[in-house]
Amino acid sequence: MDPEPELLGDEPVRLPREKEHESHRAEPRSPAGRRRRRVWWTVVVLALIAGSFTWYADASARSREADAMRACETQLRRASDHADYRMGLTTNYVRPAAAGVRIHIADLMAPRARRALPDVQRADRVCKRVLVRPWHFGLIARQHAATAYSGALVTLLQIVAAQGRRTFHDDATLQRLRNAAGLSGG
């Protein structure tokens, strides 16, 4: 016997769900799982806020350090130009005269070196006071170069200033060392 064919009618038919299909559905999350997820997102957000704050603070500090380095370099450039100008005047003055007469150039350059020295010492102190954070490599290189040059220029001018006939009294450090050595008399 042939089974009777099934005919569909106009009535909607709804089949009941099977238990198997329900087991594949996502189970509702447990409160502990939600809490862990919320904690994780809170940590991420706090890390981003802390990172942003740190970046902003470092950028502000770098900007202040760069401004201080520009001030140091400007003051050092002016002092150096002033010293070069003063010493160069003496050199240009002595060259033509030195051919016929024996002149002790240190006697001529010492007073000019004494006048240029305070500006150079001031610039040296300004450059040495600039504090740069160790991870600002470009600023550290600039600061090291500026302090090396300013220190060498101070030393050079002190040596030239001390070479003249007149004892060099304008440099307080040199005078303290002279007094400590017991050479202040005479």
C-alpha positions as CSV (number, residue, x, y, z in Angstrom):
1,M,0.0,0.0,0.0
2,D,1.1,3.3,-0.9
3,P,1.0,5.9,1.9
4,E,-1.2,8.8,1.3
5,P,0.6,11.9,0.2
6,E,0.6,14.7,2.6
7,L,-1.0,17.8,1.5
8,L,-0.3,21.2,3.0
9,G,-3.2,23.2,4.0
10,D,-3.7,26.9,4.6
11,E,-3.3,26.6,8.3
12,P,0.1,27.7,9.7
13,V,1.9,24.9,11.5
14,R,4.4,25.5,14.3
15,L,6.7,22.7,15.3
16,P,7.9,22.4,18.9
17,R,11.6,23.0,19.5
18,E,13.7,20.0,20.1
19,K,15.9,19.7,23.2
20,E,19.0,19.3,21.0
21,H,18.6,22.7,19.4
22,E,18.3,24.4,22.8
23,S,21.6,23.0,24.0
24,H,23.4,24.8,21.2
25,R,22.1,28.1,22.2
26,A,24.5,30.4,24.1
27,E,24.0,30.1,27.8
28,P,23.6,33.3,29.7
29,R,26.8,34.6,31.1
30,S,27.6,34.2,34.7
31,P,27.9,37.3,36.9
32,A,31.6,36.4,37.5
33,G,32.3,36.4,33.8
34,R,30.7,39.8,33.4
35,R,32.6,41.2,36.3
36,R,35.9,39.9,34.9
37,R,35.1,41.6,31.5
38,R,34.2,44.8,33.2
39,V,37.4,44.8,35.3
40,W,39.5,44.1,32.1
41,W,37.9,47.1,30.3
42,T,38.3,49.3,33.4
43,V,42.0,48.4,33.5
44,V,42.4,49.1,29.7
45,V,40.7,52.5,30.1
46,L,42.8,53.5,33.1
47,A,46.0,52.4,31.3
48,L,45.0,54.6,28.4
49,I,44.3,57.6,30.7
50,A,47.6,57.1,32.6
51,G,49.5,56.8,29.3
52,S,47.9,59.9,27.9
53,F,48.7,61.8,31.1
54,T,52.3,60.6,31.1
55,W,52.7,61.5,27.5
56,Y,51.3,65.0,28.1
57,A,53.5,65.6,31.2
58,D,56.6,64.4,29.3
59,A,55.8,66.6,26.3
60,S,55.4,69.6,28.6
61,A,58.7,68.8,30.4
62,R,60.5,68.4,27.1
63,S,59.1,71.8,25.9
64,R,60.4,73.5,29.1
65,E,63.8,71.8,28.7
66,A,64.0,72.9,25.1
67,D,63.2,76.5,26.1
68,A,65.9,76.4,28.7
69,M,68.4,75.0,26.2
70,R,67.5,77.7,23.7
71,A,68.1,80.3,26.4
72,C,71.5,78.7,27.3
73,E,72.6,78.6,23.7
74,T,71.5,82.1,23.0
75,Q,73.3,83.5,26.0
76,L,76.4,81.4,25.2
77,R,76.3,82.5,21.5
78,R,76.2,86.2,22.6
79,A,79.0,85.7,25.1
80,S,81.1,83.8,22.7
81,D,80.6,86.4,19.9
82,H,81.4,89.1,22.4
83,A,84.6,87.3,23.5
84,D,85.6,86.6,19.8
85,Y,85.0,90.2,18.9
86,R,87.1,91.5,21.8
87,M,89.9,89.1,21.3
88,G,89.8,89.4,17.5
89,L,90.2,93.2,17.8
90,T,93.4,92.8,19.7
91,T,94.7,90.2,17.3
92,N,94.0,92.3,14.3
93,Y,95.5,95.3,16.0
94,V,98.7,93.5,17.0
95,R,99.5,91.7,13.7
96,P,100.7,94.7,11.7
97,A,102.6,96.1,14.7
98,A,104.2,92.8,15.6
99,A,106.3,92.7,12.5
100,G,108.6,95.5,13.7
101,V,108.2,95.5,17.5
102,R,108.3,92.7,20.0
103,I,105.0,92.8,21.8
104,H,103.8,90.4,24.4
105,I,100.3,89.7,23.1
106,A,99.1,88.4,26.4
107,D,99.6,91.8,28.0
108,L,97.3,93.3,25.3
109,M,94.7,90.5,25.3
110,A,94.4,90.1,29.1
111,P,92.3,93.2,29.7
112,R,89.9,92.3,26.9
113,A,89.6,88.7,28.2
114,R,88.9,90.1,31.7
115,R,86.0,92.1,30.3
116,A,84.6,89.2,28.3
117,L,84.9,86.6,31.0
118,P,81.9,87.5,33.2
119,D,79.5,87.1,30.3
120,V,81.0,83.8,29.4
121,Q,80.9,82.6,33.1
122,R,77.3,83.6,33.3
123,A,76.4,81.7,30.2
124,D,78.4,78.7,31.5
125,R,76.4,78.7,34.7
126,V,73.1,79.0,32.9
127,C,74.0,76.1,30.6
128,K,75.1,73.9,33.5
129,R,71.9,74.6,35.4
130,V,69.7,73.2,32.6
131,L,68.3,69.8,33.7
132,V,67.4,67.4,31.0
133,R,65.7,64.1,31.5
134,P,67.8,61.1,30.4
135,W,65.4,59.9,27.7
136,H,65.5,63.3,25.9
137,F,68.5,62.3,23.9
138,G,68.6,65.2,21.5
139,L,68.5,67.7,24.3
140,I,71.1,65.9,26.3
141,A,73.5,66.0,23.3
142,R,72.9,69.8,22.9
143,Q,73.4,70.4,26.6
144,H,76.6,68.4,26.7
145,A,77.9,70.3,23.7
146,A,77.0,73.7,25.2
147,T,78.5,72.9,28.6
148,A,81.7,71.5,27.0
149,Y,82.1,74.6,24.9
150,S,81.2,77.1,27.6
151,G,83.6,75.4,30.1
152,A,86.4,75.4,27.5
153,L,85.8,79.1,26.7
154,V,85.8,80.0,30.4
155,T,89.1,78.2,30.9
156,L,90.6,79.8,27.8
157,L,89.6,83.3,28.9
158,Q,90.8,82.7,32.4
159,I,94.1,81.7,31.1
160,V,94.4,84.6,28.8
161,A,93.2,87.0,31.5
162,A,95.7,85.7,33.9
163,Q,98.6,86.1,31.5
164,G,98.7,89.9,31.6
165,R,101.0,92.0,33.8
166,R,98.2,92.9,36.1
167,T,97.1,90.2,38.5
168,F,93.7,88.8,37.6
169,H,91.2,89.9,40.3
170,D,87.9,89.8,38.4
171,D,87.5,86.0,38.7
172,A,86.2,85.1,42.1
173,T,87.0,81.4,41.7
174,L,90.5,82.1,40.7
175,Q,90.9,84.6,43.5
176,R,89.6,82.0,46.1
177,L,92.1,79.5,44.8
178,R,94.9,82.0,44.9
179,N,94.0,82.9,48.5
180,A,93.8,79.3,49.5
181,A,97.2,78.7,48.1
182,G,98.6,81.6,50.2
183,L,99.4,83.8,47.2
184,S,97.1,86.7,47.9
185,G,99.8,89.1,49.1
186,G,102.0,91.0,46.6
